[in-house]
Amino acid sequence: MRSLLTSAAISLAFTLFLTPVFLRWFRKWGWGQVIRTPENVHNPSHGAKRGTPTMGGTIFILGTMVGYFIGSYAGNNPPTVSGLLVLWLMLGFGVVGFIDDYMKIRQQRSLGLSGWRKIAGQVIVAVPFAIIALNFPNTVGQTAASGYVSVFRDIQLLSFFALGPILGWLLYLAWISLIGTATSNSVNVADGLDGLAAGSGIFVVGAYSLMAFWQNKQVCADVLDPTVQAGCYAVRDPFDLAIVGASFVGALVGFLWWNAPKAKVFMGDCGSMAIGGVIAAMAIFTRTELLLILIAGVYVIASGSVILQRAYFKITRGKRLFLMSPLHHHLEMRGWPEVTIVVRMWIIAGLLAVSGIGFFYVEWLSRV
């Protein structure tokens, strides 16, 4: 418990008190936000935000790592493969986003990496993550990930390797890559208003940290035969997952102090993609991959609205379902104040995350 509280507190202090120091460096280096304001669309102008320091995701990425390592050793809970892999996906996706942000700043354009290049970069990060996660078992044979699709725990009927080792590995790698890229890009789409992605991320990652902590309390005594103990979880390193999740939440809370409307710093793509990486890794390792759709539902709404807009536009040959996508920009076009949209999205994020925890707990009750 000491590790969990220490990591969260240090990450919070790091981002809360050191962000102004980083902002001075960002201004010196010219890391200012490039804003696209289409003249042909009557949208409330974001032009006043132009030049605001960006790539703030580097701050909470660094804060998470500092808090996690100090907290782990302070509480005599050394880092595990699971915790380090969460950091890998956070850092790797963050690097892809950083490259995208840096290209925008250098070229002074709102377009950096193309969509397919972003996805290619994310897959390059996700594949080694997936391979390592299914290897290097602990002393009782557990690996960080599993070869099954999961909702509240592994679904034994949905095994990738039932079709053979080669096809199984291909399906498994594709599945992990899909979860990683879809989650990361969904958070990226939601990062359009001050504090929206960061505030929502606190609820989502907080929910996963809480579920990992609960799994640690209900870990299977016999991992080779989980049916011996009703309702137990055959999850590797659940407490370390709770620690890294708490560290990330602490870092986001401290960052949100400076990112909330009116933002003094933007997280950039490096921040939004890093959030997606942490969420995806936590879902995979806690064996709640499909439950992710509910827990991270606020991000699903954002990306879903974009998909619906494009599909409707093609089907109707030019008509629009929303005034502008994603949904939060549609609400802006309807005249909603930015702060109102952000706070209500936070409320939705909280309700969906709590609902996910509720279903998770009800499923456990049904087994005991």
Contacts in CASP RR format, 6 or more apart in sequence:
PFRMAT RR
TARGET T0000
AUTHOR 0000-0000-0000
METHOD contacts of the structure
MODEL  1
MRSLLTSAAISLAFTLFLTPVFLRWFRKWGWGQVIRTPENVHNPSHGAKR
GTPTMGGTIFILGTMVGYFIGSYAGNNPPTVSGLLVLWLMLGFGVVGFID
DYMKIRQQRSLGLSGWRKIAGQVIVAVPFAIIALNFPNTVGQTAASGYVS
VFRDIQLLSFFALGPILGWLLYLAWISLIGTATSNSVNVADGLDGLAAGS
GIFVVGAYSLMAFWQNKQVCADVLDPTVQAGCYAVRDPFDLAIVGASFVG
ALVGFLWWNAPKAKVFMGDCGSMAIGGVIAAMAIFTRTELLLILIAGVYV
IASGSVILQRAYFKITRGKRLFLMSPLHHHLEMRGWPEVTIVVRMWIIAG
LLAVSGIGFFYVEWLSRV
2 71 0 8 1.000
2 74 0 8 1.000
2 75 0 8 1.000
3 71 0 8 1.000
3 72 0 8 1.000
3 74 0 8 1.000
3 75 0 8 1.000
3 76 0 8 1.000
3 77 0 8 1.000
3 239 0 8 1.000
3 243 0 8 1.000
4 213 0 8 1.000
4 239 0 8 1.000
4 242 0 8 1.000
4 243 0 8 1.000
4 246 0 8 1.000
5 246 0 8 1.000
6 67 0 8 1.000
6 70 0 8 1.000
6 71 0 8 1.000
6 74 0 8 1.000
6 75 0 8 1.000
7 67 0 8 1.000
7 68 0 8 1.000
7 70 0 8 1.000
7 71 0 8 1.000
7 72 0 8 1.000
7 243 0 8 1.000
7 244 0 8 1.000
7 246 0 8 1.000
7 247 0 8 1.000
8 67 0 8 1.000
8 246 0 8 1.000
8 247 0 8 1.000
8 249 0 8 1.000
8 250 0 8 1.000
9 250 0 8 1.000
10 63 0 8 1.000
10 66 0 8 1.000
10 67 0 8 1.000
10 70 0 8 1.000
10 71 0 8 1.000
10 247 0 8 1.000
11 60 0 8 1.000
11 63 0 8 1.000
11 64 0 8 1.000
11 66 0 8 1.000
11 67 0 8 1.000
11 68 0 8 1.000
11 247 0 8 1.000
11 248 0 8 1.000
11 249 0 8 1.000
11 250 0 8 1.000
11 251 0 8 1.000
12 250 0 8 1.000
12 251 0 8 1.000
12 253 0 8 1.000
12 254 0 8 1.000
14 62 0 8 1.000
14 63 0 8 1.000
14 66 0 8 1.000
14 67 0 8 1.000
14 251 0 8 1.000
15 59 0 8 1.000
15 60 0 8 1.000
15 63 0 8 1.000
15 250 0 8 1.000
15 251 0 8 1.000
15 252 0 8 1.000
15 253 0 8 1.000
15 254 0 8 1.000
15 255 0 8 1.000
15 257 0 8 1.000
16 253 0 8 1.000
16 254 0 8 1.000
16 255 0 8 1.000
16 257 0 8 1.000
18 59 0 8 1.000
19 56 0 8 1.000
19 59 0 8 1.000
19 254 0 8 1.000
19 255 0 8 1.000
19 257 0 8 1.000
19 258 0 8 1.000
19 264 0 8 1.000
19 265 0 8 1.000
20 258 0 8 1.000
22 56 0 8 1.000
22 58 0 8 1.000
22 59 0 8 1.000
22 265 0 8 1.000
23 53 0 8 1.000
23 258 0 8 1.000
23 264 0 8 1.000
23 265 0 8 1.000
26 32 0 8 1.000
26 53 0 8 1.000
26 54 0 8 1.000
26 55 0 8 1.000
26 56 0 8 1.000
26 265 0 8 1.000
27 53 0 8 1.000
30 105 0 8 1.000
31 53 0 8 1.000
31 54 0 8 1.000
31 55 0 8 1.000
31 101 0 8 1.000
31 105 0 8 1.000
32 50 0 8 1.000
32 51 0 8 1.000
32 52 0 8 1.000
32 53 0 8 1.000
32 54 0 8 1.000
32 105 0 8 1.000
33 49 0 8 1.000
33 50 0 8 1.000
33 51 0 8 1.000
33 52 0 8 1.000
33 53 0 8 1.000
33 54 0 8 1.000
33 266 0 8 1.000
33 268 0 8 1.000
34 50 0 8 1.000
34 51 0 8 1.000
34 104 0 8 1.000
34 105 0 8 1.000
34 108 0 8 1.000
34 109 0 8 1.000
34 110 0 8 1.000
35 46 0 8 1.000
35 47 0 8 1.000
35 49 0 8 1.000
35 50 0 8 1.000
35 51 0 8 1.000
35 110 0 8 1.000
36 110 0 8 1.000
37 43 0 8 1.000
37 45 0 8 1.000
37 46 0 8 1.000
37 47 0 8 1.000
41 324 0 8 1.000
42 333 0 8 1.000
43 324 0 8 1.000
43 329 0 8 1.000
43 332 0 8 1.000
43 333 0 8 1.000
44 332 0 8 1.000
44 333 0 8 1.000
44 335 0 8 1.000
44 338 0 8 1.000
49 263 0 8 1.000
49 266 0 8 1.000
52 263 0 8 1.000
52 264 0 8 1.000
52 265 0 8 1.000
52 266 0 8 1.000
53 264 0 8 1.000
53 265 0 8 1.000
53 266 0 8 1.000
54 101 0 8 1.000
54 105 0 8 1.000
54 265 0 8 1.000
54 266 0 8 1.000
54 267 0 8 1.000
54 268 0 8 1.000
55 98 0 8 1.000
55 101 0 8 1.000
55 102 0 8 1.000
55 266 0 8 1.000
55 267 0 8 1.000
55 268 0 8 1.000
55 270 0 8 1.000
55 271 0 8 1.000
56 255 0 8 1.000
56 265 0 8 1.000
56 266 0 8 1.000
56 267 0 8 1.000
56 268 0 8 1.000
56 270 0 8 1.000
56 271 0 8 1.000
57 94 0 8 1.000
57 255 0 8 1.000
57 267 0 8 1.000
57 268 0 8 1.000
57 270 0 8 1.000
57 271 0 8 1.000
57 274 0 8 1.000
58 98 0 8 1.000
58 270 0 8 1.000
58 271 0 8 1.000
59 251 0 8 1.000
59 255 0 8 1.000
59 265 0 8 1.000
60 198 0 8 1.000
60 248 0 8 1.000
60 251 0 8 1.000
60 252 0 8 1.000
60 254 0 8 1.000
60 255 0 8 1.000
60 267 0 8 1.000
60 271 0 8 1.000
60 274 0 8 1.000
61 90 0 8 1.000
61 91 0 8 1.000
61 94 0 8 1.000
61 251 0 8 1.000
61 270 0 8 1.000
61 271 0 8 1.000
61 274 0 8 1.000
63 247 0 8 1.000
63 251 0 8 1.000
64 87 0 8 1.000
64 90 0 8 1.000
64 244 0 8 1.000
64 247 0 8 1.000
64 248 0 8 1.000
64 251 0 8 1.000
65 87 0 8 1.000
65 91 0 8 1.000
67 247 0 8 1.000
67 251 0 8 1.000
68 79 0 8 1.000
68 83 0 8 1.000
68 87 0 8 1.000
68 243 0 8 1.000
68 244 0 8 1.000
68 247 0 8 1.000
69 79 0 8 1.000
71 77 0 8 1.000
71 243 0 8 1.000
71 247 0 8 1.000
72 78 0 8 1.000
72 79 0 8 1.000
72 240 0 8 1.000
72 243 0 8 1.000
77 239 0 8 1.000
77 240 0 8 1.000
77 243 0 8 1.000
79 240 0 8 1.000
80 236 0 8 1.000
80 237 0 8 1.000
80 240 0 8 1.000
81 132 0 8 1.000
81 133 0 8 1.000
81 136 0 8 1.000
81 138 0 8 1.000
81 144 0 8 1.000
81 236 0 8 1.000
81 237 0 8 1.000
82 144 0 8 1.000
82 236 0 8 1.000
82 237 0 8 1.000
82 240 0 8 1.000
82 241 0 8 1.000
82 285 0 8 1.000
83 237 0 8 1.000
83 240 0 8 1.000
83 241 0 8 1.000
83 243 0 8 1.000
83 244 0 8 1.000
85 129 0 8 1.000
85 132 0 8 1.000
85 133 0 8 1.000
85 144 0 8 1.000
85 281 0 8 1.000
85 285 0 8 1.000
86 241 0 8 1.000
86 244 0 8 1.000
86 245 0 8 1.000
86 278 0 8 1.000
86 281 0 8 1.000
86 282 0 8 1.000
86 285 0 8 1.000
87 244 0 8 1.000
88 125 0 8 1.000
88 128 0 8 1.000
88 129 0 8 1.000
89 125 0 8 1.000
89 126 0 8 1.000
89 129 0 8 1.000
89 180 0 8 1.000
89 277 0 8 1.000
89 278 0 8 1.000
89 280 0 8 1.000
89 281 0 8 1.000
90 248 0 8 1.000
90 274 0 8 1.000
90 277 0 8 1.000
90 278 0 8 1.000
90 281 0 8 1.000
91 274 0 8 1.000
92 125 0 8 1.000
92 274 0 8 1.000
93 122 0 8 1.000
93 125 0 8 1.000
93 180 0 8 1.000
93 184 0 8 1.000
93 273 0 8 1.000
93 274 0 8 1.000
93 276 0 8 1.000
93 277 0 8 1.000
94 269 0 8 1.000
94 270 0 8 1.000
94 271 0 8 1.000
94 273 0 8 1.000
94 274 0 8 1.000
95 125 0 8 1.000
95 270 0 8 1.000
96 113 0 8 1.000
96 118 0 8 1.000
96 121 0 8 1.000
96 122 0 8 1.000
96 125 0 8 1.000
96 269 0 8 1.000
96 270 0 8 1.000
96 273 0 8 1.000
97 113 0 8 1.000
97 118 0 8 1.000
97 268 0 8 1.000
97 269 0 8 1.000
97 270 0 8 1.000
97 271 0 8 1.000
97 272 0 8 1.000
97 273 0 8 1.000
98 269 0 8 1.000
98 270 0 8 1.000
99 113 0 8 1.000
100 112 0 8 1.000
100 113 0 8 1.000
100 118 0 8 1.000
100 269 0 8 1.000
100 270 0 8 1.000
101 268 0 8 1.000
101 269 0 8 1.000
101 270 0 8 1.000
103 112 0 8 1.000
103 113 0 8 1.000
104 110 0 8 1.000
104 111 0 8 1.000
104 112 0 8 1.000
118 185 0 8 1.000
119 181 0 8 1.000
119 185 0 8 1.000
122 177 0 8 1.000
122 180 0 8 1.000
122 181 0 8 1.000
122 184 0 8 1.000
122 185 0 8 1.000
122 273 0 8 1.000
123 177 0 8 1.000
123 181 0 8 1.000
126 176 0 8 1.000
126 177 0 8 1.000
126 180 0 8 1.000
126 181 0 8 1.000
127 173 0 8 1.000
127 176 0 8 1.000
127 177 0 8 1.000
129 176 0 8 1.000
129 281 0 8 1.000
130 145 0 8 1.000
130 172 0 8 1.000
130 173 0 8 1.000
130 176 0 8 1.000
130 177 0 8 1.000
131 173 0 8 1.000
132 144 0 8 1.000
133 143 0 8 1.000
133 144 0 8 1.000
133 145 0 8 1.000
133 176 0 8 1.000
133 284 0 8 1.000
133 285 0 8 1.000
134 143 0 8 1.000
134 144 0 8 1.000
134 145 0 8 1.000
134 146 0 8 1.000
134 147 0 8 1.000
134 172 0 8 1.000
135 143 0 8 1.000
136 143 0 8 1.000
136 144 0 8 1.000
137 143 0 8 1.000
138 236 0 8 1.000
138 237 0 8 1.000
140 223 0 8 1.000
140 224 0 8 1.000
141 223 0 8 1.000
142 223 0 8 1.000
142 234 0 8 1.000
142 235 0 8 1.000
142 236 0 8 1.000
143 236 0 8 1.000
144 236 0 8 1.000
144 237 0 8 1.000
144 285 0 8 1.000
145 176 0 8 1.000
145 284 0 8 1.000
145 285 0 8 1.000
146 154 0 8 1.000
146 287 0 8 1.000
147 154 0 8 1.000
147 159 0 8 1.000
147 160 0 8 1.000
147 161 0 8 1.000
147 172 0 8 1.000
148 154 0 8 1.000
148 155 0 8 1.000
148 156 0 8 1.000
148 158 0 8 1.000
148 159 0 8 1.000
148 160 0 8 1.000
148 287 0 8 1.000
149 155 0 8 1.000
149 158 0 8 1.000
149 160 0 8 1.000
149 175 0 8 1.000
149 289 0 8 1.000
149 290 0 8 1.000
150 287 0 8 1.000
150 288 0 8 1.000
150 289 0 8 1.000
150 290 0 8 1.000
151 288 0 8 1.000
151 289 0 8 1.000
151 290 0 8 1.000
151 291 0 8 1.000
152 287 0 8 1.000
152 288 0 8 1.000
152 291 0 8 1.000
152 359 0 8 1.000
152 360 0 8 1.000
152 363 0 8 1.000
152 364 0 8 1.000
153 233 0 8 1.000
153 234 0 8 1.000
153 287 0 8 1.000
153 288 0 8 1.000
153 363 0 8 1.000
154 234 0 8 1.000
154 287 0 8 1.000
160 168 0 8 1.000
160 169 0 8 1.000
160 171 0 8 1.000
160 172 0 8 1.000
160 175 0 8 1.000
161 168 0 8 1.000
161 169 0 8 1.000
161 172 0 8 1.000
162 168 0 8 1.000
163 171 0 8 1.000
176 284 0 8 1.000
179 280 0 8 1.000
179 283 0 8 1.000
179 284 0 8 1.000
179 289 0 8 1.000
179 292 0 8 1.000
180 276 0 8 1.000
180 277 0 8 1.000
180 280 0 8 1.000
182 303 0 8 1.000
183 276 0 8 1.000
183 277 0 8 1.000
183 279 0 8 1.000
183 280 0 8 1.000
183 283 0 8 1.000
183 292 0 8 1.000
183 296 0 8 1.000
183 299 0 8 1.000
184 272 0 8 1.000
184 273 0 8 1.000
184 275 0 8 1.000
184 276 0 8 1.000
184 277 0 8 1.000
184 280 0 8 1.000
185 273 0 8 1.000
185 303 0 8 1.000
186 276 0 8 1.000
186 296 0 8 1.000
186 299 0 8 1.000
186 300 0 8 1.000
186 302 0 8 1.000
186 303 0 8 1.000
187 197 0 8 1.000
187 201 0 8 1.000
187 272 0 8 1.000
187 273 0 8 1.000
187 275 0 8 1.000
187 276 0 8 1.000
187 279 0 8 1.000
187 296 0 8 1.000
187 299 0 8 1.000
188 269 0 8 1.000
188 272 0 8 1.000
188 273 0 8 1.000
189 299 0 8 1.000
189 302 0 8 1.000
189 303 0 8 1.000
189 306 0 8 1.000
189 326 0 8 1.000
190 196 0 8 1.000
190 197 0 8 1.000
190 200 0 8 1.000
190 272 0 8 1.000
190 298 0 8 1.000
190 299 0 8 1.000
190 302 0 8 1.000
190 303 0 8 1.000
190 326 0 8 1.000
190 328 0 8 1.000
190 345 0 8 1.000
191 197 0 8 1.000
191 267 0 8 1.000
191 268 0 8 1.000
191 269 0 8 1.000
191 271 0 8 1.000
191 272 0 8 1.000
192 326 0 8 1.000
192 328 0 8 1.000
192 329 0 8 1.000
193 261 0 8 1.000
193 328 0 8 1.000
193 332 0 8 1.000
193 338 0 8 1.000
193 341 0 8 1.000
193 342 0 8 1.000
193 345 0 8 1.000
194 259 0 8 1.000
194 260 0 8 1.000
194 261 0 8 1.000
194 262 0 8 1.000
194 263 0 8 1.000
194 266 0 8 1.000
194 338 0 8 1.000
194 342 0 8 1.000
195 256 0 8 1.000
195 259 0 8 1.000
195 260 0 8 1.000
195 261 0 8 1.000
195 263 0 8 1.000
195 342 0 8 1.000
196 328 0 8 1.000
196 341 0 8 1.000
196 342 0 8 1.000
196 345 0 8 1.000
196 346 0 8 1.000
197 267 0 8 1.000
197 271 0 8 1.000
197 272 0 8 1.000
197 275 0 8 1.000
197 299 0 8 1.000
198 252 0 8 1.000
198 255 0 8 1.000
198 256 0 8 1.000
198 259 0 8 1.000
198 267 0 8 1.000
198 275 0 8 1.000
199 252 0 8 1.000
199 256 0 8 1.000
199 346 0 8 1.000
199 349 0 8 1.000
200 298 0 8 1.000
200 299 0 8 1.000
200 345 0 8 1.000
200 346 0 8 1.000
200 349 0 8 1.000
200 350 0 8 1.000
201 252 0 8 1.000
201 275 0 8 1.000
201 279 0 8 1.000
201 349 0 8 1.000
202 249 0 8 1.000
202 250 0 8 1.000
202 252 0 8 1.000
202 253 0 8 1.000
202 256 0 8 1.000
203 298 0 8 1.000
203 346 0 8 1.000
203 349 0 8 1.000
203 350 0 8 1.000
203 352 0 8 1.000
203 353 0 8 1.000
204 279 0 8 1.000
204 295 0 8 1.000
204 296 0 8 1.000
204 298 0 8 1.000
204 299 0 8 1.000
204 349 0 8 1.000
204 353 0 8 1.000
205 245 0 8 1.000
205 248 0 8 1.000
205 249 0 8 1.000
205 252 0 8 1.000
205 275 0 8 1.000
205 278 0 8 1.000
205 279 0 8 1.000
205 282 0 8 1.000
206 245 0 8 1.000
206 246 0 8 1.000
206 249 0 8 1.000
206 353 0 8 1.000
207 295 0 8 1.000
207 353 0 8 1.000
207 354 0 8 1.000
207 356 0 8 1.000
207 357 0 8 1.000
208 241 0 8 1.000
208 245 0 8 1.000
208 279 0 8 1.000
208 282 0 8 1.000
208 283 0 8 1.000
208 286 0 8 1.000
208 288 0 8 1.000
208 295 0 8 1.000
209 241 0 8 1.000
209 242 0 8 1.000
209 245 0 8 1.000
209 246 0 8 1.000
209 248 0 8 1.000
209 249 0 8 1.000
209 282 0 8 1.000
210 242 0 8 1.000
210 357 0 8 1.000
211 286 0 8 1.000
211 288 0 8 1.000
211 357 0 8 1.000
211 360 0 8 1.000
212 235 0 8 1.000
212 238 0 8 1.000
212 239 0 8 1.000
212 241 0 8 1.000
212 242 0 8 1.000
212 245 0 8 1.000
212 282 0 8 1.000
212 285 0 8 1.000
212 286 0 8 1.000
213 238 0 8 1.000
213 239 0 8 1.000
213 242 0 8 1.000
214 360 0 8 1.000
214 361 0 8 1.000
214 364 0 8 1.000
215 233 0 8 1.000
215 235 0 8 1.000
215 238 0 8 1.000
215 241 0 8 1.000
215 286 0 8 1.000
216 238 0 8 1.000
216 239 0 8 1.000
216 242 0 8 1.000
218 231 0 8 1.000
218 232 0 8 1.000
218 233 0 8 1.000
218 364 0 8 1.000
219 232 0 8 1.000
219 233 0 8 1.000
219 234 0 8 1.000
219 235 0 8 1.000
219 238 0 8 1.000
220 226 0 8 1.000
220 228 0 8 1.000
220 229 0 8 1.000
220 232 0 8 1.000
220 233 0 8 1.000
220 234 0 8 1.000
221 228 0 8 1.000
221 229 0 8 1.000
221 232 0 8 1.000
222 228 0 8 1.000
222 229 0 8 1.000
223 234 0 8 1.000
226 232 0 8 1.000
226 233 0 8 1.000
226 234 0 8 1.000
230 367 0 8 1.000
230 368 0 8 1.000
231 364 0 8 1.000
231 367 0 8 1.000
231 368 0 8 1.000
233 287 0 8 1.000
234 287 0 8 1.000
235 241 0 8 1.000
235 285 0 8 1.000
235 286 0 8 1.000
235 287 0 8 1.000
236 285 0 8 1.000
237 285 0 8 1.000
238 286 0 8 1.000
241 282 0 8 1.000
241 285 0 8 1.000
241 286 0 8 1.000
244 278 0 8 1.000
245 278 0 8 1.000
245 282 0 8 1.000
248 278 0 8 1.000
252 275 0 8 1.000
255 265 0 8 1.000
255 267 0 8 1.000
258 264 0 8 1.000
258 265 0 8 1.000
259 265 0 8 1.000
259 266 0 8 1.000
259 267 0 8 1.000
260 342 0 8 1.000
261 338 0 8 1.000
261 339 0 8 1.000
261 342 0 8 1.000
267 275 0 8 1.000
276 299 0 8 1.000
279 292 0 8 1.000
279 296 0 8 1.000
279 299 0 8 1.000
280 292 0 8 1.000
283 289 0 8 1.000
283 291 0 8 1.000
283 292 0 8 1.000
283 295 0 8 1.000
283 296 0 8 1.000
288 295 0 8 1.000
288 360 0 8 1.000
291 356 0 8 1.000
291 359 0 8 1.000
291 360 0 8 1.000
293 300 0 8 1.000
294 352 0 8 1.000
294 355 0 8 1.000
294 356 0 8 1.000
294 359 0 8 1.000
295 352 0 8 1.000
295 353 0 8 1.000
295 356 0 8 1.000
295 357 0 8 1.000
296 352 0 8 1.000
296 353 0 8 1.000
297 348 0 8 1.000
297 349 0 8 1.000
297 352 0 8 1.000
298 345 0 8 1.000
298 348 0 8 1.000
298 349 0 8 1.000
298 350 0 8 1.000
298 352 0 8 1.000
301 327 0 8 1.000
301 348 0 8 1.000
302 326 0 8 1.000
302 327 0 8 1.000
302 328 0 8 1.000
303 326 0 8 1.000
304 326 0 8 1.000
305 322 0 8 1.000
305 325 0 8 1.000
305 326 0 8 1.000
305 327 0 8 1.000
305 330 0 8 1.000
306 325 0 8 1.000
306 326 0 8 1.000
308 321 0 8 1.000
308 322 0 8 1.000
308 325 0 8 1.000
309 320 0 8 1.000
309 321 0 8 1.000
309 322 0 8 1.000
309 325 0 8 1.000
310 325 0 8 1.000
312 319 0 8 1.000
312 320 0 8 1.000
312 321 0 8 1.000
313 319 0 8 1.000
313 320 0 8 1.000
313 321 0 8 1.000
322 329 0 8 1.000
322 330 0 8 1.000
323 329 0 8 1.000
323 330 0 8 1.000
323 333 0 8 1.000
323 334 0 8 1.000
324 330 0 8 1.000
324 332 0 8 1.000
324 333 0 8 1.000
328 341 0 8 1.000
328 342 0 8 1.000
328 345 0 8 1.000
331 341 0 8 1.000
332 338 0 8 1.000
332 341 0 8 1.000
END
